[in-house]
């Protein structure tokens, strides 16, 4: 048996689209889903869904099924009327920010911008996913993260030492 098929490669402008929507790509250049089994049409950017041959070679039934799933995901967002944000987003204490801009290129979600009039950085909480990269890299310590405050972590440690731990 001989099967003749044309090779499939991503569009030439796929990298431009990837950068525009902050979508991950495979080494071949096709768009990546969040999880192949649990979220096959979701991307790591909330509200952006993918389907069909942009993920790789697909036959027509698979592409149609994925398109239906992507449409259902989009409709669920519209129907809800709101979007849930991550609770552990980062924030900046403006009085401590030195305006060094070292956090801006490190953010994988492009959530940090520089406010020229204030000479300070600002975080868009709608884009922030709470990865903590900027918190760890901030030389002035002005970036903090909700649910991961130093006081909270120290309280957890104190709680561990307050209880007797039995070792078997």
C-alpha positions as a Markdown table, in Angstrom:
| # | Residue | x | y | z |
|---|---|---|---|---|
| 1 | Unk | 0.0 | 0.0 | 0.0 |
| 2 | Unk | 1.3 | 3.4 | -0.9 |
| 3 | Unk | -0.1 | 6.6 | 0.6 |
| 4 | Unk | 0.8 | 9.9 | -1.1 |
| 5 | Unk | 0.4 | 13.0 | 1.1 |
| 6 | Unk | 1.7 | 16.5 | 1.1 |
| 7 | Unk | 3.7 | 17.5 | 4.1 |
| 8 | Unk | 2.1 | 20.0 | 6.3 |
| 9 | Unk | 3.9 | 22.9 | 7.9 |
| 10 | Unk | 2.8 | 25.9 | 9.9 |
| 11 | Unk | 2.0 | 29.2 | 8.3 |
| 12 | Unk | 4.9 | 31.6 | 7.7 |
| 13 | Unk | 3.2 | 34.2 | 10.0 |
| 14 | Unk | 2.5 | 31.7 | 12.9 |
| 15 | Unk | 5.3 | 33.2 | 15.0 |
| 16 | Unk | 3.8 | 36.7 | 14.6 |
| 17 | Unk | 0.4 | 35.3 | 15.8 |
| 18 | Unk | 2.1 | 33.5 | 18.6 |
| 19 | Unk | 3.7 | 36.7 | 19.9 |
| 20 | Unk | 0.6 | 38.8 | 19.4 |
| 21 | Unk | -1.6 | 36.4 | 21.5 |
| 22 | Unk | 1.1 | 35.0 | 23.8 |
| 23 | Unk | 0.5 | 31.4 | 22.6 |
| 24 | Unk | 3.1 | 28.6 | 23.1 |
| 25 | Unk | 4.4 | 26.8 | 20.0 |
| 26 | Unk | 5.9 | 23.4 | 19.5 |
| 27 | Unk | 9.4 | 23.0 | 18.1 |
| 28 | Unk | 7.8 | 22.5 | 14.7 |
| 29 | Unk | 6.0 | 25.8 | 15.0 |
| 30 | Unk | 2.4 | 24.6 | 15.6 |
| 31 | Unk | 0.4 | 26.1 | 18.4 |
| 32 | Unk | 0.3 | 24.2 | 21.7 |
| 33 | Unk | -2.8 | 23.4 | 23.8 |
| 34 | Unk | -2.8 | 23.7 | 27.5 |
| 35 | Unk | -3.2 | 20.0 | 28.0 |
| 36 | Unk | -3.7 | 17.4 | 25.3 |
| 37 | Unk | -6.4 | 15.4 | 27.2 |
| 38 | Unk | -7.8 | 17.8 | 29.8 |
| 39 | Unk | -7.8 | 21.1 | 27.8 |
| 40 | Unk | -7.3 | 20.2 | 24.1 |
| 41 | Unk | -8.5 | 23.6 | 22.7 |
| 42 | Unk | -7.4 | 25.9 | 25.5 |
| 43 | Unk | -4.1 | 27.8 | 25.4 |
| 44 | Unk | -2.2 | 29.2 | 28.3 |
| 45 | Unk | -3.7 | 32.6 | 27.5 |
| 46 | Unk | -7.2 | 32.7 | 28.9 |
| 47 | Unk | -9.9 | 33.3 | 26.3 |
| 48 | Unk | -7.7 | 32.1 | 23.3 |
| 49 | Unk | -8.8 | 28.8 | 21.9 |
| 50 | Unk | -7.3 | 26.8 | 19.0 |
| 51 | Unk | -8.6 | 24.1 | 16.8 |
| 52 | Unk | -7.8 | 22.3 | 13.6 |
| 53 | Unk | -4.5 | 22.3 | 11.6 |
| 54 | Unk | -3.0 | 25.2 | 13.6 |
| 55 | Unk | -2.1 | 22.5 | 16.2 |
| 56 | Unk | -0.7 | 20.1 | 13.7 |
| 57 | Unk | -1.9 | 17.8 | 10.9 |
| 58 | Unk | -5.6 | 16.9 | 11.5 |
| 59 | Unk | -8.3 | 15.2 | 9.5 |
| 60 | Unk | -11.6 | 16.8 | 8.9 |
| 61 | Unk | -13.6 | 15.0 | 11.6 |
| 62 | Unk | -11.0 | 15.9 | 14.2 |
| 63 | Unk | -10.9 | 19.5 | 13.1 |
| 64 | Unk | -14.7 | 19.8 | 13.2 |
| 65 | Unk | -14.8 | 18.3 | 16.7 |
| 66 | Unk | -12.2 | 20.7 | 17.9 |
| 67 | Unk | -13.9 | 23.6 | 16.4 |
| 68 | Unk | -17.1 | 22.7 | 18.2 |
| 69 | Unk | -15.2 | 22.4 | 21.5 |
| 70 | Unk | -13.5 | 25.8 | 21.0 |
| 71 | Unk | -16.9 | 27.4 | 20.2 |
| 72 | Unk | -18.4 | 25.8 | 23.3 |
| 73 | Unk | -15.5 | 27.1 | 25.4 |
| 74 | Unk | -16.0 | 30.6 | 24.0 |
| 75 | Unk | -19.7 | 30.5 | 24.5 |
| 76 | Unk | -19.2 | 29.4 | 28.1 |
| 77 | Unk | -17.1 | 32.5 | 28.7 |
| 78 | Unk | -19.7 | 34.8 | 27.1 |
| 79 | Unk | -22.6 | 33.1 | 28.9 |
| 80 | Unk | -20.9 | 33.5 | 32.3 |
| 81 | Unk | -20.6 | 37.2 | 31.8 |
| 82 | Unk | -17.4 | 37.4 | 33.8 |
| 83 | Unk | -13.9 | 35.8 | 33.9 |
| 84 | Unk | -12.4 | 34.4 | 37.0 |
| 85 | Unk | -8.8 | 35.7 | 37.7 |
| 86 | Unk | -6.1 | 33.9 | 39.5 |
| 87 | Unk | -6.1 | 34.8 | 43.2 |
| 88 | Unk | -2.3 | 34.7 | 43.6 |
| 89 | Unk | -1.4 | 37.6 | 41.3 |
| 90 | Unk | 1.6 | 39.8 | 41.9 |
| 91 | Unk | 1.4 | 43.5 | 42.9 |
| 92 | Unk | 3.8 | 46.3 | 43.3 |
| 93 | Unk | 4.2 | 48.6 | 46.3 |
| 94 | Unk | 4.9 | 51.8 | 44.4 |
| 95 | Unk | 6.8 | 53.5 | 47.2 |
| 96 | Unk | 9.4 | 50.8 | 47.2 |
| 97 | Unk | 9.7 | 50.4 | 43.3 |
| 98 | Unk | 13.0 | 51.9 | 42.0 |
| 99 | Unk | 11.8 | 51.8 | 38.4 |
| 100 | Unk | 14.7 | 49.6 | 37.3 |
| 101 | Unk | 12.5 | 47.8 | 34.8 |
| 102 | Unk | 14.3 | 44.4 | 35.4 |
| 103 | Unk | 10.9 | 42.7 | 35.9 |
| 104 | Unk | 9.5 | 43.7 | 32.5 |
| 105 | Unk | 11.4 | 41.3 | 30.2 |
| 106 | Unk | 11.1 | 38.5 | 32.7 |
| 107 | Unk | 7.3 | 38.3 | 32.8 |
| 108 | Unk | 6.2 | 35.4 | 30.5 |
| 109 | Unk | 2.7 | 36.8 | 30.3 |
| 110 | Unk | 3.6 | 40.5 | 29.4 |
| 111 | Unk | 1.7 | 41.6 | 32.5 |
| 112 | Unk | 4.2 | 44.3 | 33.6 |
| 113 | Unk | 4.4 | 47.7 | 32.0 |
| 114 | Unk | 6.4 | 50.8 | 32.9 |
| 115 | Unk | 4.5 | 53.9 | 33.8 |
| 116 | Unk | 6.6 | 56.8 | 32.4 |
| 117 | Unk | 4.9 | 59.5 | 34.3 |
| 118 | Unk | 5.5 | 57.8 | 37.7 |
| 119 | Unk | 8.8 | 56.1 | 36.8 |
| 120 | Unk | 7.4 | 52.9 | 38.3 |
| 121 | Unk | 6.4 | 49.5 | 37.1 |
| 122 | Unk | 2.7 | 48.4 | 37.1 |
| 123 | Unk | 1.2 | 44.9 | 36.9 |
| 124 | Unk | -2.0 | 44.2 | 35.0 |
| 125 | Unk | -3.8 | 41.7 | 37.2 |
| 126 | Unk | -5.9 | 40.4 | 34.3 |
| 127 | Unk | -2.8 | 39.2 | 32.5 |
| 128 | Unk | -0.8 | 38.1 | 35.6 |
| 129 | Unk | -1.0 | 34.3 | 36.3 |
| 130 | Unk | 0.9 | 34.3 | 39.6 |
| 131 | Unk | 4.0 | 32.5 | 38.4 |
| 132 | Unk | 6.2 | 34.6 | 40.8 |
| 133 | Unk | 9.1 | 35.2 | 38.4 |
| 134 | Unk | 8.9 | 38.9 | 38.9 |
| 135 | Unk | 8.7 | 38.6 | 42.7 |
| 136 | Unk | 11.8 | 36.5 | 42.8 |
| 137 | Unk | 13.7 | 38.8 | 40.5 |
| 138 | Unk | 12.8 | 42.2 | 41.9 |
| 139 | Unk | 16.0 | 43.7 | 43.3 |
| 140 | Unk | 14.2 | 46.2 | 45.5 |
| 141 | Unk | 11.7 | 43.7 | 46.8 |
| 142 | Unk | 8.8 | 45.9 | 45.8 |
| 143 | Unk | 6.9 | 43.2 | 44.0 |
| 144 | Unk | 4.8 | 41.0 | 46.3 |
| 145 | Unk | 2.4 | 38.1 | 45.5 |
| 146 | Unk | -1.0 | 37.6 | 47.0 |
| 147 | Unk | -1.3 | 34.4 | 49.0 |
| 148 | Unk | 2.5 | 34.2 | 49.3 |
| 149 | Unk | 3.3 | 37.0 | 51.6 |
| 150 | Unk | 6.3 | 36.6 | 53.9 |
| 151 | Unk | 4.1 | 36.9 | 57.0 |
| 152 | Unk | 1.8 | 34.1 | 55.7 |
| 153 | Unk | 4.7 | 31.8 | 55.0 |
| 154 | Unk | 6.3 | 32.5 | 58.3 |
| 155 | Unk | 3.0 | 31.8 | 60.1 |
| 156 | Unk | 2.8 | 28.4 | 58.3 |
| 157 | Unk | 6.3 | 27.6 | 59.4 |
| 158 | Unk | 5.5 | 28.6 | 63.0 |
| 159 | Unk | 2.4 | 26.5 | 62.9 |
| 160 | Unk | 4.5 | 23.5 | 61.9 |
| 161 | Unk | 6.9 | 24.0 | 64.8 |
| 162 | Unk | 4.0 | 24.6 | 67.3 |
| 163 | Unk | 2.6 | 21.1 | 66.9 |
| 164 | Unk | 4.5 | 18.1 | 68.1 |
| 165 | Unk | 5.6 | 16.0 | 65.2 |
| 166 | Unk | 5.8 | 12.3 | 65.8 |
| 167 | Unk | 8.5 | 10.5 | 63.9 |
| 168 | Unk | 8.0 | 6.8 | 63.3 |
